[in-house]
Amino acid sequence: MKNIEMTAVFEPCKEGGFIAYVQEISGINTQGETLEEAKENLTDAVNMVFEEIRSKRSKGKANKMITQTMSFTF
């Protein structure tokens, strides 16, 4: 596995706890009662999304696909 740097955002909730999401990727969000729990839950959510992407990518089209590692700077 490789490390990718993304921006994690943690917003405190009025009722307590935190909402957490990845700024660069819409749809990856979670929550936690504490900041530490929100971080752990966000890590799990990101890993699940990438595992699903890898799983779909490897089914059926693997022999027709060209993959390369690329770096992007924003």
C-alpha positions, -999 to +999 in steps of 0.1 A: +000+000+000+011+035-006+004+066+014-017+094-001-020+128+015-055+142+015-072+169+036-094+155+064-119+180+078-134+175+113-164+197+122-176+198+158-214+191+161-237+211+184-249+179+201-214+166+206-189+146+185-175+154+151-185+151+115-155+140+093-149+141+056-122+142+030-121+175+012-107+162-021-132+133-025-169+139-022-189+111-007-164+099+019-177+111+053-184+097+087-187+108+123-174+101+158-180+109+194-144+120+198-118+135+174-098+102+177-129+081+169-138+104+139-102+100+126-104+062+129-138+061+112-126+083+084-096+061+078-118+031+077-142+048+052-114+059+029-099+024+029-133+008+022-139+031-008-105+024-023-109-014-017-142-013-036-126+007-065-098-019-067-122-048-065-144-034-094-113-026-114-099-061-112-132-078-124-135-085-161-116-056-176-081-063-162-067-077-195-078-045-214-068-019-189-036+001-188-026+013-154+001+037-144+012+054-112+010+092-116+015+122-093-008+151-093-001+186-079-029+210-071 
